[in-house]
Amino acid sequence: MSLEPDPTVWDYIKILPERRRLEKLKALEEAQAAAALLEEAEARANNEPLPIEDASEPVPAQAQAQKPGKWMKFERPSIKISWQTAAFVAGMLVYLLTRFIQIDKFPIYFFCDEAIQTMSAVDLIQKGFKDSAGNFLPAYFQNGGQFNLGLSVYWQLIPAMFARSVTVTRAVAALATLVFPLSLAFALKDIFKVKHWWLAPLVIAAIPAWFLHSRTAFETCIGASMFSLFIYFYLKYRLQQRKFLYWSLFFGALAFYAYSPMQMVILVSGFLLLLIDFRYHWQDKATFLRGILLLILLAAPDIWFRNTHQEAIKQHLNLLHSYILDPALQTGQKLILFITRYLRGFDPSYWFFYNKQDLARHLMLNWSHMPTLFLPLVLLGLWQAIKDMAKPENRVLLAAFFAAPSGAALVEPSITRLMMMVVPYAYLTCLGANWLLNLIENKMQYSKIIVAVTAGVLALSAAWMTFDALHNGPTWYNDYTLYGMQWGAQQIFTEIRAQLKADPSTKVIITPSWANNTDVLGRFFLGDPLPIQFNSINSYTNKMLPIDEKNLFVLTPEEVENLEESAKFKKPLIQKIINWPDGRPGFYFLKLQYRDNAEAIFEAEAIELRKPMQDTIMLFGQEVAAEFSRIDMAKIAAAFDNDERSLTRTYEANPFLITLKFPQPVHIHAVISTIGSPHTQIKISITRPDGSNGEYIAEAPERNNAIRPLEVDFGKVEALIQMQISIHSVDEKEPTHVHIWDIQFKE
């Protein structure tokens, strides 16, 4: 057999390098042609003069044919970035800087609703990604006795694995909001075909309400950001490719699980979009049905939760004092209230002019929630959307606009519950601005200067707002207490950490009266187990408790004044004072000692506190004399007002004793009490008209539900002239608070 190579194969091998060179040359020519077409398309879109081809220009050396066997140098084609893209990148940089610059300094407080996000993530990791009930990857987490956290907890999982800080917790949440300007810009560019789409991040950066809340770890902006992605991908599904339906449903579900008011918004939005685009949905039945299946899968965690926590929604609305649960209101009245509060979500005076309708910590002094100058732009954008409602993209935008306030209408509207309204407002602002700038460009010779000035004004507005917030924000409002800014978490716990480091044997006792859920804040800054004790100074003024030289009390100015007025303590030894941002004393670190005669003072007070209180209430159409354990919240009538939103509790007595004396006999079959979660026993002792007595008992073990009904059934209708109700928190000892939300009678 000959070992000579086949000449045909050998010739092919020799020319292989040349064939590859020619293929690269062809690919280069195709890339250059594509780049030229892209440049021409951008020029047409921006109304710029088209590039003029010069036929006499010599062909570039790279494109000339070269002799076989000679290698050609391959040069990568240059990438041109349009000025709009550069302006968009600059706008995103402005947005990023105004979110992250000194993010731990403003807002000036670090709120418990921020700390709970990270701490819930910490607990989730420690429990093997299960909640307290053992459910794997739960959809909801508790916050202040209600289930209203979801996505935001999972978003904090990575920060939860490292040393906790305000900067990291807030920065991670701020990163999630980047999808809002990104999705808005791309929707304007690719769907609405807006020339000035690049203004989107600057518009959003200049919105005060979004500026304040996107610098926090609250779940409200994360929910609104997911809502923006839901709208963006629905637009792509409706006007580009049907496969984007699945992404729209996915991000809609994330918005649904992010924030409780978002749930109504997503449901209303989904219903409106199903209605207005039903013909389009039904044209591709396969995609539509797959979307339904995906929707069922995404809804499964919520369905399971509702089935296992049937009181959760009622409990949530009860804590928010929703009119929905008011038994005194008829259905028609509730509907009117819903419509009224829904319409308030569009109120221009609320959005575009400075007002004090919200809590101070959700306001920026002299800054409206939306810039006042945006109002005419929003109206222009709304007019454009309504005028061209035949366009699918405008119908989608209007559906989002009209759905956005629905979640806040179930309770009292506030900026946190209305934050998703910023999404359609931003769309409308950009559409209105684009219409106005296009008009100016058609009428004025130096229109590009106007466009540049517009961008500059937006950027400067965002920069000035940031400077004002960081420089002046600490003294905008001078109420730093529980009912104001709730300032001091970072400052207090940093000082406590220093005190414990200097002397680990120090027993720190800190008042919880300056903020909500201070135990959560303590865990965030000091870790588990807590090296401090949370206790009100009232515990030491109401009873004589042990105090030694290692006890270090952290108190507010008001509590220090109460100490002096009580006449039970010697002059406090002040170790340190932390001032509020306006320079006034905010927190005292001090040592305490009782006076020599304190014991006698306590004994005299105890005799007085054991005396029951008396009042008259209306029951069964008659005035009933009531004698009851001393209470410190509301009046005793609140326990019988058929309203679970009202709460009554004992000052320190356990059980809670209530004796009712009826002038005329009443007939009762059962007593239903709405109680809290502790193990509770209720005993009903009755006196009949003939003087005989009866006693009935019911008991409820401890459960996860915050409030629940407990019925004492007599088994028959009893006629009685007197009743004593004893509500005993079985596992708690005096002094303690026994809570009661409502007591009803079955006749």
C-alpha positions in Angstrom: 0.0 0.0 0.0 1.4 3.4 -1.0 2.1 5.9 1.8 1.8 8.9 -0.6 -0.9 11.4 0.4 -4.0 11.7 -1.8 -3.3 14.8 -3.9 -6.9 15.9 -3.7 -6.9 15.9 0.1 -3.5 17.4 0.2 -4.6 20.3 -2.0 -7.6 20.9 0.2 -5.4 21.0 3.3 -3.1 23.5 1.7 -5.9 25.9 0.8 -7.7 25.5 4.2 -6.0 28.6 5.8 -7.0 30.7 2.8 -10.6 29.5 3.0 -10.8 30.5 6.7 -9.3 33.9 5.9 -11.9 34.5 3.2 -14.7 33.4 5.6 -13.5 35.9 8.2 -13.3 38.6 5.5 -16.9 37.8 4.6 -18.0 38.0 8.2 -16.3 41.3 8.6 -18.0 42.8 5.6 -21.4 41.6 6.9 -20.7 43.1 10.3 -19.8 46.4 8.7 -22.9 46.4 6.5 -25.0 45.7 9.6 -23.4 48.5 11.5 -24.1 50.9 8.6 -27.7 49.9 8.5 -28.0 50.3 12.3 -26.4 53.8 12.1 -28.9 54.8 9.4 -31.8 53.5 11.4 -30.7 55.4 14.5 -30.3 58.6 12.4 -33.8 58.2 11.1 -35.3 57.6 14.5 -33.5 60.7 15.9 -34.3 62.9 12.9 -30.6 63.3 12.2 -29.1 63.7 8.6 -28.2 60.4 7.0 -24.5 59.7 6.4 -23.5 60.5 2.8 -21.6 57.8 1.0 -18.6 58.9 -1.1 -18.2 56.6 -4.1 -14.7 58.0 -4.7 -13.5 57.0 -1.3 -10.9 54.1 -1.6 -11.8 50.7 -0.3 -10.3 50.1 3.1 -7.2 48.0 3.0 -8.9 45.4 5.3 -11.5 44.8 2.6 -9.1 44.4 -0.4 -8.5 40.9 -1.6 -5.0 39.6 -0.7 -2.8 37.1 -2.4 -3.3 33.5 -1.5 -1.1 32.3 1.4 -0.8 35.8 2.9 -2.5 36.3 6.3 -4.8 39.3 6.7 -4.8 41.2 10.1 -8.4 41.0 11.6 -9.6 44.2 13.2 -12.6 44.1 15.5 -15.4 46.5 14.2 -15.8 49.6 16.3 -18.9 49.9 18.5 -20.7 53.2 18.5 -22.7 54.3 21.5 -25.5 56.8 20.7 -25.8 59.9 22.7 -29.2 58.7 24.0 -27.6 55.6 25.5 -24.8 57.7 27.0 -27.4 60.0 28.5 -29.3 57.0 29.9 -26.2 55.6 31.5 -25.5 59.0 33.1 -29.0 59.2 34.4 -28.7 55.7 35.9 -25.5 56.9 37.6 -27.4 59.9 39.1 -30.1 57.5 40.3 -27.5 55.2 41.9 -25.6 58.1 43.6 -28.7 59.6 45.0 -29.8 56.3 46.5 -26.5 55.2 48.0 -24.7 58.4 49.2 -24.7 58.1 53.0 -27.7 55.8 52.9 -27.3 55.1 56.6 -27.7 58.8 57.4 -31.0 59.4 55.7 -33.7 58.7 56.6 -32.4 59.6 60.0 -34.2 56.7 61.7 -33.6 53.0 61.4 -37.1 51.6 61.8 -38.1 48.3 63.2 -39.9 47.5 59.8 -36.4 47.7 58.2 -34.6 45.6 60.9 -37.3 42.9 60.8 -36.5 42.1 57.1 -33.0 41.1 57.9 -33.8 39.4 61.3 -36.6 37.3 59.6 -33.9 36.2 57.1 -31.5 35.4 59.9 -34.2 33.3 61.7 -35.1 31.6 58.4 -31.5 30.5 57.9 -31.1 29.3 61.4 -34.2 27.2 61.2 -33.2 25.5 58.0 -35.3 27.7 55.8 -38.4 26.9 57.9 -40.7 29.2 59.8 -41.7 28.8 63.5 -44.4 26.3 62.5 -42.0 24.2 60.5 -43.1 25.2 57.0 -40.4 25.1 54.4 -39.8 28.3 52.4 -42.9 30.1 53.8 -44.6 32.7 51.6 -45.2 35.1 54.5 -43.5 36.1 57.7 -44.9 37.8 60.8 -44.3 41.5 61.6 -45.9 43.0 64.6 -48.5 40.4 65.1 -49.5 40.2 61.4 -48.3 38.3 58.3 -47.3 41.0 55.9 -43.7 40.1 54.8 -42.6 37.9 52.0 -40.2 38.7 49.1 -38.3 41.3 51.1 -37.2 38.7 53.6 -35.7 36.5 50.9 -34.1 39.6 49.4 -32.2 40.0 52.7 -30.8 36.5 52.9 -27.3 37.4 51.7 -26.9 40.3 54.2 -28.2 38.0 56.9 -25.2 35.8 56.6 -22.7 38.6 57.4 -22.2 41.3 60.1 -25.4 43.4 60.2 -25.3 47.1 59.4 -27.8 49.7 58.4 -25.9 50.5 55.2 -25.9 46.9 53.9 -29.6 46.2 54.8 -30.7 49.4 53.1 -28.3 49.1 50.1 -29.5 45.6 49.2 -33.1 46.9 49.2 -32.1 50.0 47.1 -30.5 47.7 44.6 -33.8 46.0 44.0 -35.3 49.4 43.0 -32.9 49.7 40.0 -35.3 47.6 38.0 -37.8 50.5 38.1 -35.8 53.0 36.0 -34.4 50.2 33.8 -37.9 48.8 33.0 -39.4 52.2 32.5 -36.6 53.3 30.1 -36.7 50.1 28.0 -40.5 50.2 27.8 -40.5 53.8 26.6 -37.8 53.0 24.1 -38.9 49.6 22.7 -42.7 49.6 23.3 -43.9 53.3 23.3 -41.1 54.3 20.8 -40.5 57.4 22.8 -37.6 59.5 21.5 -36.6 60.8 24.9 -36.7 57.5 26.7 -33.3 58.2 28.3 -34.9 60.7 30.7 -36.6 57.8 32.7 -33.9 57.4 35.4 -33.7 61.2 35.9 -37.4 61.5 36.3 -37.5 58.8 38.9 -34.5 60.1 40.7 -36.3 63.5 41.1 -39.4 62.0 42.8 -39.2 62.8 46.6 -41.5 60.0 47.8 -39.5 57.4 45.9 -36.2 59.0 47.0 -37.0 58.7 50.7 -38.5 55.2 50.7 -36.0 53.7 48.2 -33.3 54.6 50.7 -34.9 52.4 53.3 -35.4 48.6 53.6 -39.2 48.9 53.7 -40.9 46.4 51.4 -43.1 49.0 49.8 -40.5 50.1 47.1 -39.5 46.5 46.4 -43.2 45.7 45.7 -43.6 48.7 43.5 -40.4 47.8 41.6 -41.7 44.3 40.9 -45.0 45.9 39.8 -43.0 47.9 37.2 -41.4 44.7 35.9 -44.9 43.1 35.8 -46.1 46.0 33.6 -42.9 46.0 31.4 -43.0 42.3 30.6 -46.8 42.4 30.0 -46.1 45.2 27.4 -43.5 43.0 25.7 -46.0 40.1 25.7 -48.7 42.3 24.2 -46.6 44.0 21.6 -43.6 41.8 20.9 -43.5 38.1 21.8 -46.1 36.0 23.6 -43.5 34.1 25.6 -43.0 37.2 27.8 -46.4 36.4 29.4 -44.6 34.0 31.7 -42.2 36.6 32.9 -45.0 39.1 33.5 -46.9 36.5 35.6 -43.7 35.7 37.5 -42.9 39.3 38.4 -46.6 40.0 39.2 -46.4 37.1 41.7 -43.3 38.6 43.2 -45.1 41.9 43.6 -48.0 40.1 45.1 -45.8 38.4 47.7 -43.8 41.6 48.4 -46.3 43.9 50.1 -49.8 43.3 51.4 -51.4 46.3 49.6 -49.9 45.1 46.4 -52.1 42.1 46.4 -55.2 44.0 45.6 -53.3 46.0 43.0 -52.1 42.9 41.2 -55.6 41.3 41.3 -57.3 44.4 39.9 -54.5 44.9 37.3 -54.7 41.3 36.2 -58.5 41.4 35.9 -58.4 44.6 33.8 -55.6 43.3 31.6 -57.5 40.0 31.1 -60.6 42.0 30.2 -59.2 44.5 27.8 -56.9 42.1 26.0 -59.0 38.9 26.1 -59.3 38.6 22.3 -55.5 38.8 22.1 -55.0 36.2 24.9 -57.5 33.8 23.3 -55.8 34.0 19.8 -53.0 31.8 21.2 -54.9 29.4 23.4 -51.8 27.3 24.1 -49.8 30.2 25.6 -52.9 31.4 27.4 -53.6 28.0 29.0 -49.9 27.6 30.0 -50.1 31.0 31.6 -53.1 29.9 33.6 -51.2 26.8 34.8 -48.2 28.9 35.7 -50.6 31.3 37.6 -52.0 28.5 39.6 -48.5 27.3 40.5 -47.5 30.8 41.5 -50.7 31.2 43.6 -50.3 27.9 45.4 -48.2 29.2 48.3 -50.8 31.9 49.0 -53.7 29.4 48.7 -52.0 27.1 51.1 -51.3 29.9 53.5 -54.9 31.2 53.4 -56.1 27.7 54.1 -53.8 27.2 57.1 -54.1 30.7 58.5 -57.8 31.5 57.9 -57.8 34.4 60.4 -54.7 36.1 58.8 -56.6 38.6 56.6 -59.1 39.5 59.2 -56.3 39.9 61.8 -54.3 42.1 59.4 -57.3 44.4 58.6 -58.2 44.5 62.3 -54.7 45.7 63.3 -55.0 48.4 60.6 -58.4 49.4 61.8 -60.0 48.8 58.4 -63.6 50.0 58.0 -64.2 46.6 56.2 -64.6 45.0 59.7 -66.7 47.7 61.2 -70.0 45.9 62.2 -71.8 49.2 62.5 -71.4 50.0 58.7 -73.8 48.6 56.1 -72.4 47.2 52.8 -73.4 50.3 50.9 -71.6 52.5 53.4 -68.5 50.4 53.1 -68.6 50.6 49.3 -68.9 54.4 49.5 -65.9 54.5 51.8 -63.9 52.3 49.4 -64.7 54.6 46.5 -63.9 57.7 48.5 -60.5 56.4 49.6 -59.8 55.0 46.2 -60.3 58.4 44.6 -58.0 60.0 47.2 -55.2 58.0 45.6 -55.4 60.3 42.6 -55.8 63.6 44.5 -53.3 66.1 42.9 -53.2 68.1 46.2 -51.9 65.0 47.9 -49.3 64.1 45.3 -48.1 67.3 43.8 -48.2 69.8 46.7 -46.6 69.6 50.1 -48.9 68.4 52.8 -48.8 66.8 56.2 -51.3 64.0 55.7 -48.7 61.3 56.3 -46.5 60.5 59.4 -43.5 62.8 59.7 -41.1 59.9 59.0 -42.6 59.4 55.6 -42.4 63.1 54.6 -39.6 65.4 53.4 -40.1 69.0 54.7 -41.4 71.3 51.9 -41.1 68.5 49.3 -44.3 67.1 47.8 -44.5 63.4 47.1 -44.2 64.1 43.4 -42.5 67.3 42.0 -45.1 70.0 41.5 -43.8 70.7 38.0 -44.6 67.1 37.1 -48.3 67.7 37.4 -48.8 69.3 33.9 -46.6 66.5 32.4 -48.7 63.8 34.0 -51.8 65.5 32.7 -50.3 65.7 29.2 -49.3 62.0 29.4 -52.7 61.0 30.6 -54.3 62.9 27.8 -52.1 61.2 25.3 -52.9 57.8 26.7 -56.6 58.4 26.7 -56.6 60.0 23.3 -54.7 57.1 21.8 -56.5 54.4 23.8 -56.7 52.3 20.7 -53.0 51.5 21.1 -52.5 48.4 23.3 -49.6 50.0 25.2 -51.8 52.9 26.3 -54.5 50.6 27.5 -52.0 48.7 29.6 -50.7 51.9 31.1 -54.2 53.1 32.0 -55.1 49.7 33.5 -52.0 50.0 35.8 -52.9 53.7 36.6 -56.5 52.9 37.7 -55.5 49.7 39.6 -52.7 51.3 41.6 -54.7 53.0 44.4 -57.0 50.0 45.0 -54.8 48.4 47.7 -54.7 51.5 49.9 -58.5 52.0 49.6 -59.2 49.1 52.0 -57.7 51.0 54.9 -56.5 54.6 55.5 -54.5 55.7 52.4 -50.9 56.6 53.1 -47.8 57.1 51.0 -46.4 53.7 51.7 -49.6 52.0 50.7 -49.8 54.2 47.6 -46.2 53.8 46.5 -47.1 51.7 43.5 -48.9 54.7 42.1 -45.4 56.2 41.4 -45.0 53.6 38.6 -47.8 54.9 36.3 -47.1 58.4 37.3 -43.5 58.0 36.1 -44.7 56.6 32.8 -47.2 59.5 32.3 -44.5 62.1 33.3 -42.1 60.7 30.7 -44.8 60.5 28.0 -45.9 64.1 28.7 -42.3 65.3 28.7 -41.6 63.6 25.4 -44.7 65.1 23.8 -43.7 68.6 25.0 -40.0 68.2 23.9 -41.1 67.0 20.5 -43.3 70.0 20.1 -40.4 72.3 21.1 -38.1 70.6 18.7 -40.5 71.2 15.8 -41.0 74.9 16.7 -37.6 76.1 18.0 -34.3 76.4 16.3 -32.2 75.6 19.4 -34.3 72.8 20.7 -31.4 70.6 21.7 -30.5 73.2 24.3 -34.0 72.9 25.8 -33.6 69.1 26.0 -30.2 69.4 27.6 -31.6 71.9 30.1 -34.5 69.6 30.9 -32.1 66.8 31.7 -29.9 69.1 33.7 -32.8 70.4 35.8 -33.9 66.9 36.6 -30.3 65.9 37.6 -29.9 69.1 39.7 -33.2 68.6 41.4 -32.2 65.0 42.4 -28.8 66.3 43.6 -30.3 69.2 45.6 -32.9 66.9 47.2 -30.1 64.6 48.3 -28.1 67.5 49.7 -31.1 68.9 51.5 -32.0 65.5 53.0 -28.5 64.8 54.3 -27.8 68.3 55.5 -31.2 69.5 56.8 -33.2 66.3 57.2 -32.1 65.6 60.8 -33.9 68.7 62.0 -36.9 68.9 59.6 -39.1 67.5 62.4 -38.3 67.8 66.1 -40.4 65.0 67.4 -37.9 62.1 67.7 -40.1 59.9 70.0 -42.4 57.0 69.4 -45.0 59.2 67.8 -42.5 61.0 65.6 -39.3 59.9 64.0 -38.4 57.0 66.4 -34.8 58.2 66.2 -31.9 56.6 68.0 -31.5 52.9 67.1 -28.0 53.1 65.7 -26.8 55.6 68.3 -28.3 53.8 71.4 -27.1 50.3 70.5 -23.7 51.5 69.4 -23.2 53.1 72.9 -24.6 50.0 74.6 -22.1 47.8 72.7 -19.3 50.1 73.9 -20.5 49.9 77.5 -20.7 46.1 77.5 -17.2 45.9 75.9 -15.8 48.2 78.6 -17.5 46.2 81.4 -19.2 42.8 80.4 -20.8 42.5 83.8 -23.0 45.6 83.2 -26.7 44.8 83.3 -28.3 47.1 80.7 -32.0 47.8 81.1 -33.4 49.8 78.2 -36.8 51.4 77.9 -38.9 50.2 74.9 -41.1 53.3 74.9 -39.1 55.3 72.2 -39.8 53.0 69.2 -41.9 50.1 67.9 -40.6 46.6 68.4 -37.3 47.6 70.1 -36.5 44.0 70.7 -36.1 43.5 67.0 -33.8 46.5 66.8 -31.8 45.2 69.7 -31.3 41.8 68.0 -30.3 43.5 64.8 -27.5 45.5 66.4 -26.5 43.3 69.3 -27.3 39.7 68.1 -28.7 36.7 69.9 -29.1 36.1 72.7 -29.8 39.6 73.6 -27.2 40.8 76.2 -29.6 43.4 77.5 -33.1 43.6 79.1 -36.0 45.6 77.7 -38.2 46.8 80.5 -40.2 49.9 81.2 -39.1 52.1 84.1 -42.8 51.8 85.1 -42.0 48.3 86.3 -39.6 49.9 88.9 -42.0 52.7 89.8 -45.0 50.5 90.2 -43.3 47.7 92.2 -40.1 47.7 94.3 -37.8 45.5 92.2 -34.1 44.7 93.0 -31.6 47.3 91.7 -27.8 47.0 92.2 -24.7 49.0 91.1 -24.4 46.9 87.9 -27.8 48.0 86.6 -27.4 50.7 83.8 -30.8 52.2 82.8 -31.4 53.8 79.4 -34.3 56.2 79.6 -36.0 59.0 77.7 -36.2 62.6 79.1 -39.9 62.1 79.9 -39.1 59.0 82.0 -36.4 60.8 83.9 -38.9 63.5 84.8 -41.3 60.8 86.0 -38.6 59.3 88.2 -38.2 62.6 90.0 -41.9 63.1 90.4 -42.4 59.6 91.9 -40.4 60.6 94.9 -39.2 56.9 95.1 -35.6 57.3 93.8 -32.5 59.1 94.9 -31.0 61.5 92.4 -29.9 59.5 89.4 -26.2 59.2 88.6 -25.9 60.1 84.9 -23.2 58.1 83.0 -23.9 59.5 79.5 -26.4 61.5 77.5 -27.1 61.0 73.8 -28.6 64.1 72.2 -31.3 64.2 69.6 -30.3 65.7 66.2 -31.5 69.1 67.3 -29.1 69.1 70.3 -31.7 68.4 73.0 -31.1 65.4 75.4 -32.6 62.3 73.9 -31.4 59.3 76.0 -30.0 59.1 79.5 -27.6 56.3 80.6 -27.9 56.4 84.4 -27.6 54.5 87.6 -30.6 54.3 90.1 -31.2 53.7 93.8 -34.5 53.7 95.8 -34.9 56.1 98.6 -35.0 54.8 102.2 -38.8 55.4 102.5 -39.7 53.9 99.1 -41.1 50.7 100.5 -43.8 52.5 102.5 -44.8 54.5 99.4 -45.2 51.3 97.4 -47.4 49.6 100.1 -49.7 52.6 100.1 -50.0 52.6 96.3 -50.7 48.8 96.2 -53.7 49.1 98.5 -55.1 51.8 96.1 -54.4 49.8 92.9 -56.2 46.7 94.2 -59.5 48.6 94.3 -61.7 47.8 91.3 -62.9 50.5 89.0 -66.5 51.2 88.3 -68.5 52.5 85.3 -71.9 52.4 83.6 -72.4 50.9 80.2 -75.3 50.2 77.9 -76.2 46.5 77.4 -79.5 44.9 76.3 -81.1 48.3 76.1 -80.5 49.2 79.8 -77.8 50.9 81.9 -75.7 48.3 83.5 -73.4 48.9 86.5 -69.9 47.5 85.8 -67.2 46.8 88.3 -63.8 45.6 86.9 -60.1 45.2 87.4 -58.1 48.4 86.9 -57.5 49.0 83.2 -54.9 51.2 81.5 -56.3 51.2 77.9 -59.6 52.7 76.6 -62.8 52.3 78.7 -64.6 49.2 79.8 -67.3 49.9 77.2 -64.8 49.2 74.5 -64.9 45.5 75.6 -68.6 45.4 74.7 -68.8 47.6 71.6 -69.0 44.6 69.1 -65.8 45.9 67.4 -62.7 43.8 67.4 -60.6 46.8 66.5 -60.9 48.2 70.0 -58.7 46.8 72.8 -59.0 46.8 76.6 -56.4 45.5 79.0 -55.7 45.3 82.7 -53.2 47.5 84.3 -51.5 44.6 86.0 -54.3 42.2 87.2 -54.6 38.6 86.2 -57.3 37.4 85.9 -59.3 40.3 84.4 -62.5 40.4 86.5 -65.6 42.1 85.1 -68.9 42.1 87.2 -72.1 43.2 85.4 -75.3 44.0 87.4 -78.5 44.1 85.3 -81.5 46.1 86.6 -83.8 43.8 84.6 -83.2 40.1 84.0 -81.5 39.2 80.7 -81.5 35.9 78.8 -78.2 34.6 77.6 -77.2 31.3 75.9 -73.4 31.9 75.5 -70.6 34.4 75.9 -68.0 34.9 73.1 -64.8 36.7 74.0 -62.1 37.7 71.4 -58.8 37.0 73.1 -55.1 37.0 72.2 -52.7 34.1 71.6 -51.8 33.1 75.2 -53.2 30.1 77.0 -56.5 31.5 78.3 -59.3 30.3 80.6 -62.6 32.1 80.8 -65.0 31.5 83.7 -68.6 32.9 83.8 -70.3 33.0 87.1 -74.0 34.0 87.0 -76.7 34.9 89.6 -80.3 34.0 88.6 -83.4 36.0 89.6 -84.2 33.4 92.2 -80.8 33.9 93.9 -79.3 30.6 92.7 -75.8 30.6 91.0 -74.2 28.9 88.1 -70.7 28.6 86.7 -69.4 27.8 83.2 -65.8 27.5 82.0 -64.0 27.4 78.6 -60.3 27.2 77.9 -58.2 27.9 74.8 -54.6 26.6 74.5 -51.9 28.8 73.1 -52.0 29.2 69.3 -50.2 31.3 66.7 -53.2 33.4 65.8 -52.9 36.9 67.3 -56.6 37.1 68.2 -59.3 34.4 68.2 -62.8 33.8 69.6 -63.4 31.7 72.7 -67.0 30.7 73.4 -68.4 29.8 76.8 -71.6 27.9 76.0 -74.2 27.5 78.8 -75.9 24.7 77.0 -79.3 26.4 77.5 -80.7 29.9 77.8 -80.1 31.3 81.3 -82.0 34.1 82.9 -79.7 36.2 85.1 -79.4 39.5 86.9 -75.7 39.4 87.5 -72.6 38.0 85.7 -68.9 37.9 86.6 -66.5 37.3 83.7 -63.0 36.1 84.7 -60.4 36.1 81.9 -57.3 34.4 83.1 -54.0 34.2 81.2 -52.9 30.8 82.6 -49.2 30.9 82.0 -48.6 34.5 83.2 -48.3 35.9 86.7 -49.1 39.3 88.1 -48.2 41.9 87.3 -49.2 41.4 83.7 -51.6 42.8 81.1 -54.6 40.7 80.2 -56.0 41.8 76.8 -59.6 41.6 75.6 -60.7 42.7 72.1 -64.4 42.1 72.4 -67.1 40.4 74.4 -70.5 39.4 72.8 -73.6 37.7 74.2 -75.7 35.1 72.5 -79.4 35.3 73.5 
